[in-house]
Amino acid sequence: MLDQVSGLIREVAQTVVLPRYQKLAADEVHQKAPGDLVTVADQEAERALTRGLTALLPGSVVVGEEAVAADPAIRDRIGAGGAVWIVDPVDGTNNFAAGRSPFCVMAALVRDGETVAGWILDVVDDRMTVAERGSGAFRDGVRLKTRADSPAAAGLSGVISRKYLPEDLRDQVDAHGGALGGYSGGRHCAGYEYPAVVTDVQQFALFWRILPWDHAPGTLIVREAGGVARHLDGSDYRPVHQRRGMLVAANPDIWQTVRSTVFPDGPPVIDD
């Protein structure tokens, strides 16, 4: 099924998303929340993916970003058991709407609350990264492995997404983040950040707002390549969680180094 889903995602990207890249009319872009855009391509791509994925796996259900925006109760299907597809029809919509990359089409298959397969297509570069639980992670057919060494903090660079960070955590990043080799605010596209960790473009990524369509595919890809995706208290991410705060890293040692550097007084206490 990996190849079938990859083919479907590529078809939707090429026929629905890419033709509208840098060609969106003003009335084809809307704000669904402050600073959070949706385009006609998001909506049409999600409908096409929903039809295709449920046809590939009869009896499955789809939790799509735009469907949840219209009806938040749909998100509860992730923890209801059975086979659930989680879909982000255009990850990095703000980039897409502004006529710049990166932006991706992403999907994950969840069974009984656990991610068992994930797909990320970088639309402009036409690069497909996939993973199946227990079978590894691959980009365009080439197996991926994260780095296994344990550099000091000054040798590590990555992303700290500050947009949704509470003020106290932002203060800690400001106070201690300089001990890292470097960090940026990211490319505003989770579908870019996860493969970048796997391929050693960066060694870590820290997120605060954790929505399943943004993170279910990438967390599996990172884990299957040898990395980790954990909440800041060290617990493993699962798509049924609605917790905030997650650190993704190329291996467990790097995860620990980044967390202890940015939060030297111990992990922040986060209410669920």
DOLOGU-168861 format. One record per residue (C-alpha): x, y, z; residue in one letter. Coordinates in nm, 3 decimals, always signed. Example, Ala and Ser with C-alpha at 12.3 -4.5 7.8 and 13.67 -1.06 7.14 Angstrom:
<atoms>
<atom px="+1.230" py="-0.450" pz="+0.780" resn="a"/>
<atom px="+1.367" py="-0.106" pz="+0.714" resn="s"/>
</atoms>
This chain:
<atoms>
<atom px="+0.000" py="+0.000" pz="+0.000" resn="m"/>
<atom px="+0.296" py="+0.235" pz="+0.045" resn="l"/>
<atom px="+0.338" py="+0.272" pz="-0.330" resn="d"/>
<atom px="-0.035" py="+0.308" pz="-0.393" resn="q"/>
<atom px="-0.068" py="+0.589" pz="-0.142" resn="v"/>
<atom px="+0.248" py="+0.754" pz="-0.274" resn="s"/>
<atom px="+0.098" py="+0.745" pz="-0.624" resn="g"/>
<atom px="-0.229" py="+0.895" pz="-0.503" resn="l"/>
<atom px="-0.052" py="+1.176" pz="-0.317" resn="i"/>
<atom px="+0.161" py="+1.258" pz="-0.620" resn="r"/>
<atom px="-0.143" py="+1.258" pz="-0.847" resn="e"/>
<atom px="-0.333" py="+1.496" pz="-0.620" resn="v"/>
<atom px="-0.029" py="+1.722" pz="-0.586" resn="a"/>
<atom px="+0.022" py="+1.737" pz="-0.961" resn="q"/>
<atom px="-0.341" py="+1.780" pz="-1.063" resn="t"/>
<atom px="-0.486" py="+1.988" pz="-0.779" resn="v"/>
<atom px="-0.210" py="+2.165" pz="-0.585" resn="v"/>
<atom px="+0.075" py="+2.244" pz="-0.822" resn="l"/>
<atom px="-0.142" py="+2.397" pz="-1.099" resn="p"/>
<atom px="-0.249" py="+2.667" pz="-0.849" resn="r"/>
<atom px="+0.103" py="+2.743" pz="-0.724" resn="y"/>
<atom px="+0.168" py="+3.114" pz="-0.775" resn="q"/>
<atom px="-0.165" py="+3.138" pz="-0.959" resn="k"/>
<atom px="-0.419" py="+3.174" pz="-0.678" resn="l"/>
<atom px="-0.684" py="+3.439" pz="-0.720" resn="a"/>
<atom px="-0.767" py="+3.663" pz="-0.425" resn="a"/>
<atom px="-1.102" py="+3.491" pz="-0.371" resn="d"/>
<atom px="-0.930" py="+3.149" pz="-0.353" resn="e"/>
<atom px="-0.748" py="+3.232" pz="-0.026" resn="v"/>
<atom px="-0.930" py="+3.276" pz="+0.305" resn="h"/>
<atom px="-0.833" py="+3.322" pz="+0.669" resn="q"/>
<atom px="-0.986" py="+3.050" pz="+0.888" resn="k"/>
<atom px="-0.814" py="+3.188" pz="+1.201" resn="a"/>
<atom px="-0.582" py="+3.484" pz="+1.260" resn="p"/>
<atom px="-0.267" py="+3.414" pz="+1.061" resn="g"/>
<atom px="-0.396" py="+3.073" pz="+0.948" resn="d"/>
<atom px="-0.490" py="+3.054" pz="+0.581" resn="l"/>
<atom px="-0.681" py="+2.803" pz="+0.373" resn="v"/>
<atom px="-0.695" py="+2.794" pz="-0.006" resn="t"/>
<atom px="-0.915" py="+2.628" pz="-0.262" resn="v"/>
<atom px="-0.626" py="+2.388" pz="-0.325" resn="a"/>
<atom px="-0.631" py="+2.272" pz="+0.041" resn="d"/>
<atom px="-1.003" py="+2.203" pz="+0.022" resn="q"/>
<atom px="-1.003" py="+2.028" pz="-0.314" resn="e"/>
<atom px="-0.692" py="+1.825" pz="-0.236" resn="a"/>
<atom px="-0.841" py="+1.702" pz="+0.091" resn="e"/>
<atom px="-1.158" py="+1.588" pz="-0.086" resn="r"/>
<atom px="-0.956" py="+1.404" pz="-0.352" resn="a"/>
<atom px="-0.732" py="+1.237" pz="-0.092" resn="l"/>
<atom px="-1.035" py="+1.137" pz="+0.115" resn="t"/>
<atom px="-1.197" py="+0.966" pz="-0.184" resn="r"/>
<atom px="-0.877" py="+0.792" pz="-0.285" resn="g"/>
<atom px="-0.763" py="+0.676" pz="+0.058" resn="l"/>
<atom px="-1.098" py="+0.533" pz="+0.162" resn="t"/>
<atom px="-1.117" py="+0.350" pz="-0.171" resn="a"/>
<atom px="-0.774" py="+0.195" pz="-0.107" resn="l"/>
<atom px="-0.878" py="+0.081" pz="+0.242" resn="l"/>
<atom px="-1.253" py="+0.017" pz="+0.262" resn="p"/>
<atom px="-1.394" py="+0.078" pz="+0.608" resn="g"/>
<atom px="-1.129" py="+0.335" pz="+0.697" resn="s"/>
<atom px="-1.208" py="+0.694" pz="+0.793" resn="v"/>
<atom px="-1.026" py="+1.019" pz="+0.727" resn="v"/>
<atom px="-0.933" py="+1.298" pz="+0.966" resn="v"/>
<atom px="-0.834" py="+1.592" pz="+0.749" resn="g"/>
<atom px="-0.716" py="+1.933" pz="+0.862" resn="e"/>
<atom px="-0.990" py="+2.118" pz="+0.676" resn="e"/>
<atom px="-1.265" py="+1.878" pz="+0.788" resn="a"/>
<atom px="-1.159" py="+1.932" pz="+1.149" resn="v"/>
<atom px="-1.159" py="+2.309" pz="+1.095" resn="a"/>
<atom px="-1.524" py="+2.277" pz="+0.995" resn="a"/>
<atom px="-1.615" py="+2.022" pz="+1.266" resn="d"/>
<atom px="-1.365" py="+1.981" pz="+1.553" resn="p"/>
<atom px="-1.537" py="+1.660" pz="+1.670" resn="a"/>
<atom px="-1.394" py="+1.479" pz="+1.366" resn="i"/>
<atom px="-1.054" py="+1.480" pz="+1.538" resn="r"/>
<atom px="-1.191" py="+1.236" pz="+1.797" resn="d"/>
<atom px="-1.196" py="+0.964" pz="+1.531" resn="r"/>
<atom px="-0.820" py="+0.922" pz="+1.576" resn="i"/>
<atom px="-0.867" py="+0.755" pz="+1.912" resn="g"/>
<atom px="-1.183" py="+0.565" pz="+1.825" resn="a"/>
<atom px="-1.005" py="+0.251" pz="+1.700" resn="g"/>
<atom px="-0.977" py="+0.094" pz="+1.358" resn="g"/>
<atom px="-0.797" py="+0.238" pz="+1.057" resn="a"/>
<atom px="-0.779" py="+0.618" pz="+1.037" resn="v"/>
<atom px="-0.608" py="+0.830" pz="+0.774" resn="w"/>
<atom px="-0.472" py="+1.164" pz="+0.894" resn="i"/>
<atom px="-0.438" py="+1.410" pz="+0.605" resn="v"/>
<atom px="-0.272" py="+1.747" pz="+0.560" resn="d"/>
<atom px="-0.366" py="+1.842" pz="+0.203" resn="p"/>
<atom px="-0.125" py="+2.136" pz="+0.188" resn="v"/>
<atom px="+0.122" py="+2.162" pz="+0.474" resn="d"/>
<atom px="+0.278" py="+2.508" pz="+0.468" resn="g"/>
<atom px="-0.035" py="+2.676" pz="+0.334" resn="t"/>
<atom px="+0.093" py="+3.024" pz="+0.419" resn="n"/>
<atom px="+0.401" py="+2.957" pz="+0.205" resn="n"/>
<atom px="+0.187" py="+2.818" pz="-0.075" resn="f"/>
<atom px="-0.052" py="+3.113" pz="-0.065" resn="a"/>
<atom px="+0.242" py="+3.355" pz="-0.077" resn="a"/>
<atom px="+0.383" py="+3.180" pz="-0.382" resn="g"/>
<atom px="+0.692" py="+3.037" pz="-0.213" resn="r"/>
<atom px="+0.813" py="+2.696" pz="-0.103" resn="s"/>
<atom px="+0.838" py="+2.468" pz="+0.084" resn="p"/>
<atom px="+0.492" py="+2.317" pz="+0.104" resn="f"/>
<atom px="+0.398" py="+1.951" pz="+0.119" resn="c"/>
<atom px="+0.114" py="+1.703" pz="+0.092" resn="v"/>
<atom px="+0.114" py="+1.463" pz="+0.388" resn="m"/>
<atom px="-0.076" py="+1.159" pz="+0.511" resn="a"/>
<atom px="-0.047" py="+0.904" pz="+0.789" resn="a"/>
<atom px="-0.225" py="+0.578" pz="+0.857" resn="l"/>
<atom px="-0.317" py="+0.521" pz="+1.220" resn="v"/>
<atom px="-0.442" py="+0.190" pz="+1.357" resn="r"/>
<atom px="-0.587" py="+0.179" pz="+1.706" resn="d"/>
<atom px="-0.420" py="+0.507" pz="+1.797" resn="g"/>
<atom px="-0.069" py="+0.425" pz="+1.670" resn="e"/>
<atom px="+0.087" py="+0.557" pz="+1.349" resn="t"/>
<atom px="+0.180" py="+0.266" pz="+1.124" resn="v"/>
<atom px="+0.269" py="+0.447" pz="+0.800" resn="a"/>
<atom px="+0.350" py="+0.802" pz="+0.693" resn="g"/>
<atom px="+0.401" py="+0.994" pz="+0.368" resn="w"/>
<atom px="+0.546" py="+1.341" pz="+0.302" resn="i"/>
<atom px="+0.568" py="+1.479" pz="-0.051" resn="l"/>
<atom px="+0.768" py="+1.796" pz="-0.106" resn="d"/>
<atom px="+0.555" py="+1.922" pz="-0.393" resn="v"/>
<atom px="+0.795" py="+2.159" pz="-0.570" resn="v"/>
<atom px="+1.097" py="+1.926" pz="-0.545" resn="d"/>
<atom px="+0.878" py="+1.616" pz="-0.606" resn="d"/>
<atom px="+1.056" py="+1.425" pz="-0.328" resn="r"/>
<atom px="+0.861" py="+1.156" pz="-0.145" resn="m"/>
<atom px="+0.962" py="+1.048" pz="+0.206" resn="t"/>
<atom px="+0.779" py="+0.747" pz="+0.350" resn="v"/>
<atom px="+0.793" py="+0.515" pz="+0.648" resn="a"/>
<atom px="+0.622" py="+0.200" pz="+0.765" resn="e"/>
<atom px="+0.638" py="+0.096" pz="+1.128" resn="r"/>
<atom px="+0.905" py="-0.167" pz="+1.171" resn="g"/>
<atom px="+1.022" py="-0.145" pz="+0.809" resn="s"/>
<atom px="+1.228" py="+0.174" pz="+0.800" resn="g"/>
<atom px="+1.212" py="+0.515" pz="+0.635" resn="a"/>
<atom px="+1.287" py="+0.594" pz="+0.271" resn="f"/>
<atom px="+1.320" py="+0.895" pz="+0.043" resn="r"/>
<atom px="+1.253" py="+0.820" pz="-0.322" resn="d"/>
<atom px="+1.335" py="+0.454" pz="-0.255" resn="g"/>
<atom px="+1.662" py="+0.515" pz="-0.069" resn="v"/>
<atom px="+1.671" py="+0.402" pz="+0.293" resn="r"/>
<atom px="+1.731" py="+0.679" pz="+0.545" resn="l"/>
<atom px="+1.930" py="+0.664" pz="+0.868" resn="k"/>
<atom px="+1.984" py="+0.947" pz="+1.113" resn="t"/>
<atom px="+2.328" py="+1.025" pz="+1.250" resn="r"/>
<atom px="+2.427" py="+0.815" pz="+1.550" resn="a"/>
<atom px="+2.697" py="+1.028" pz="+1.713" resn="d"/>
<atom px="+2.658" py="+1.256" pz="+2.013" resn="s"/>
<atom px="+2.794" py="+1.607" pz="+1.944" resn="p"/>
<atom px="+2.817" py="+1.875" pz="+2.210" resn="a"/>
<atom px="+2.547" py="+2.143" pz="+2.210" resn="a"/>
<atom px="+2.767" py="+2.383" pz="+2.015" resn="a"/>
<atom px="+2.778" py="+2.134" pz="+1.730" resn="g"/>
<atom px="+2.400" py="+2.111" pz="+1.692" resn="l"/>
<atom px="+2.170" py="+2.324" pz="+1.480" resn="s"/>
<atom px="+1.799" py="+2.307" pz="+1.423" resn="g"/>
<atom px="+1.460" py="+2.471" pz="+1.462" resn="v"/>
<atom px="+1.285" py="+2.621" pz="+1.761" resn="i"/>
<atom px="+0.939" py="+2.725" pz="+1.651" resn="s"/>
<atom px="+0.866" py="+3.025" pz="+1.871" resn="r"/>
<atom px="+0.531" py="+3.128" pz="+1.725" resn="k"/>
<atom px="+0.312" py="+2.954" pz="+1.983" resn="y"/>
<atom px="+0.560" py="+2.923" pz="+2.270" resn="l"/>
<atom px="+0.438" py="+3.062" pz="+2.604" resn="p"/>
<atom px="+0.632" py="+3.363" pz="+2.725" resn="e"/>
<atom px="+0.816" py="+3.176" pz="+3.002" resn="d"/>
<atom px="+0.946" py="+2.913" pz="+2.760" resn="l"/>
<atom px="+1.040" py="+3.180" pz="+2.508" resn="r"/>
<atom px="+1.244" py="+3.347" pz="+2.782" resn="d"/>
<atom px="+1.429" py="+3.021" pz="+2.845" resn="q"/>
<atom px="+1.503" py="+2.982" pz="+2.475" resn="v"/>
<atom px="+1.637" py="+3.337" pz="+2.467" resn="d"/>
<atom px="+1.848" py="+3.278" pz="+2.777" resn="a"/>
<atom px="+1.997" py="+2.940" pz="+2.687" resn="h"/>
<atom px="+1.952" py="+2.878" pz="+2.315" resn="g"/>
<atom px="+2.275" py="+3.059" pz="+2.235" resn="g"/>
<atom px="+2.469" py="+2.760" pz="+2.370" resn="a"/>
<atom px="+2.350" py="+2.560" pz="+2.072" resn="l"/>
<atom px="+2.536" py="+2.575" pz="+1.744" resn="g"/>
<atom px="+2.243" py="+2.765" pz="+1.597" resn="g"/>
<atom px="+1.868" py="+2.765" pz="+1.556" resn="y"/>
<atom px="+1.609" py="+2.932" pz="+1.339" resn="s"/>
<atom px="+1.235" py="+2.969" pz="+1.347" resn="g"/>
<atom px="+1.201" py="+2.710" pz="+1.073" resn="g"/>
<atom px="+1.048" py="+2.710" pz="+0.727" resn="r"/>
<atom px="+0.683" py="+2.717" pz="+0.845" resn="h"/>
<atom px="+0.628" py="+2.369" pz="+0.705" resn="c"/>
<atom px="+0.653" py="+2.060" pz="+0.928" resn="a"/>
<atom px="+0.678" py="+1.848" pz="+0.617" resn="g"/>
<atom px="+1.012" py="+2.012" pz="+0.549" resn="y"/>
<atom px="+1.145" py="+2.002" pz="+0.907" resn="e"/>
<atom px="+1.109" py="+1.626" pz="+0.967" resn="y"/>
<atom px="+1.300" py="+1.504" pz="+0.659" resn="p"/>
<atom px="+1.559" py="+1.772" pz="+0.733" resn="a"/>
<atom px="+1.629" py="+1.606" pz="+1.069" resn="v"/>
<atom px="+1.655" py="+1.263" pz="+0.908" resn="v"/>
<atom px="+1.895" py="+1.381" pz="+0.636" resn="t"/>
<atom px="+2.111" py="+1.583" pz="+0.879" resn="d"/>
<atom px="+2.027" py="+1.922" pz="+0.731" resn="v"/>
<atom px="+1.945" py="+1.993" pz="+1.095" resn="q"/>
<atom px="+1.967" py="+1.780" pz="+1.408" resn="q"/>
<atom px="+1.656" py="+1.883" pz="+1.600" resn="f"/>
<atom px="+1.324" py="+2.064" pz="+1.584" resn="a"/>
<atom px="+1.119" py="+2.192" pz="+1.876" resn="l"/>
<atom px="+0.746" py="+2.257" pz="+1.830" resn="f"/>
<atom px="+0.481" py="+2.383" pz="+2.070" resn="w"/>
<atom px="+0.145" py="+2.346" pz="+1.892" resn="r"/>
<atom px="+0.110" py="+1.978" pz="+1.806" resn="i"/>
<atom px="-0.165" py="+1.903" pz="+1.555" resn="l"/>
<atom px="-0.183" py="+1.544" pz="+1.427" resn="p"/>
<atom px="-0.188" py="+1.628" pz="+1.055" resn="w"/>
<atom px="+0.133" py="+1.828" pz="+1.102" resn="d"/>
<atom px="+0.319" py="+1.567" pz="+1.304" resn="h"/>
<atom px="+0.189" py="+1.210" pz="+1.266" resn="a"/>
<atom px="+0.368" py="+1.139" pz="+0.935" resn="p"/>
<atom px="+0.696" py="+1.304" pz="+1.029" resn="g"/>
<atom px="+0.731" py="+1.152" pz="+1.375" resn="t"/>
<atom px="+0.708" py="+0.802" pz="+1.230" resn="l"/>
<atom px="+0.960" py="+0.886" pz="+0.958" resn="i"/>
<atom px="+1.208" py="+1.018" pz="+1.216" resn="v"/>
<atom px="+1.164" py="+0.717" pz="+1.444" resn="r"/>
<atom px="+1.198" py="+0.464" pz="+1.166" resn="e"/>
<atom px="+1.522" py="+0.634" pz="+1.059" resn="a"/>
<atom px="+1.665" py="+0.611" pz="+1.413" resn="g"/>
<atom px="+1.555" py="+0.939" pz="+1.567" resn="g"/>
<atom px="+1.315" py="+1.027" pz="+1.847" resn="v"/>
<atom px="+0.999" py="+1.239" pz="+1.882" resn="a"/>
<atom px="+0.913" py="+1.306" pz="+2.244" resn="r"/>
<atom px="+0.720" py="+1.557" pz="+2.448" resn="h"/>
<atom px="+0.936" py="+1.781" pz="+2.663" resn="l"/>
<atom px="+0.884" py="+1.556" pz="+2.967" resn="d"/>
<atom px="+1.036" py="+1.265" pz="+2.773" resn="g"/>
<atom px="+0.714" py="+1.080" pz="+2.691" resn="s"/>
<atom px="+0.673" py="+0.952" pz="+2.336" resn="d"/>
<atom px="+0.442" py="+1.137" pz="+2.099" resn="y"/>
<atom px="+0.123" py="+0.960" pz="+1.988" resn="r"/>
<atom px="-0.131" py="+1.108" pz="+1.746" resn="p"/>
<atom px="-0.415" py="+1.058" pz="+1.996" resn="v"/>
<atom px="-0.246" py="+1.301" pz="+2.237" resn="h"/>
<atom px="-0.353" py="+1.662" pz="+2.250" resn="q"/>
<atom px="-0.049" py="+1.765" pz="+2.451" resn="r"/>
<atom px="+0.167" py="+2.066" pz="+2.373" resn="r"/>
<atom px="+0.541" py="+2.080" pz="+2.326" resn="g"/>
<atom px="+0.757" py="+1.827" pz="+2.141" resn="m"/>
<atom px="+1.125" py="+1.793" pz="+2.065" resn="l"/>
<atom px="+1.233" py="+1.587" pz="+1.764" resn="v"/>
<atom px="+1.598" py="+1.486" pz="+1.730" resn="a"/>
<atom px="+1.825" py="+1.268" pz="+1.519" resn="a"/>
<atom px="+1.895" py="+1.031" pz="+1.810" resn="n"/>
<atom px="+1.827" py="+1.002" pz="+2.184" resn="p"/>
<atom px="+2.160" py="+1.158" pz="+2.288" resn="d"/>
<atom px="+2.101" py="+1.465" pz="+2.075" resn="i"/>
<atom px="+1.747" py="+1.492" pz="+2.213" resn="w"/>
<atom px="+1.880" py="+1.493" pz="+2.568" resn="q"/>
<atom px="+2.154" py="+1.743" pz="+2.489" resn="t"/>
<atom px="+1.915" py="+1.990" pz="+2.329" resn="v"/>
<atom px="+1.655" py="+1.964" pz="+2.604" resn="r"/>
<atom px="+1.908" py="+2.000" pz="+2.886" resn="s"/>
<atom px="+2.071" py="+2.295" pz="+2.708" resn="t"/>
<atom px="+1.751" py="+2.490" pz="+2.645" resn="v"/>
<atom px="+1.588" py="+2.390" pz="+2.975" resn="f"/>
<atom px="+1.882" py="+2.345" pz="+3.217" resn="p"/>
<atom px="+1.658" py="+2.351" pz="+3.525" resn="d"/>
<atom px="+1.467" py="+2.046" pz="+3.403" resn="g"/>
<atom px="+1.176" py="+1.995" pz="+3.163" resn="p"/>
<atom px="+0.900" py="+2.252" pz="+3.183" resn="p"/>
<atom px="+0.579" py="+2.147" pz="+3.353" resn="v"/>
<atom px="+0.303" py="+2.142" pz="+3.092" resn="i"/>
<atom px="-0.064" py="+2.097" pz="+3.174" resn="d"/>
<atom px="-0.250" py="+1.870" pz="+2.932" resn="d"/>
</atoms>
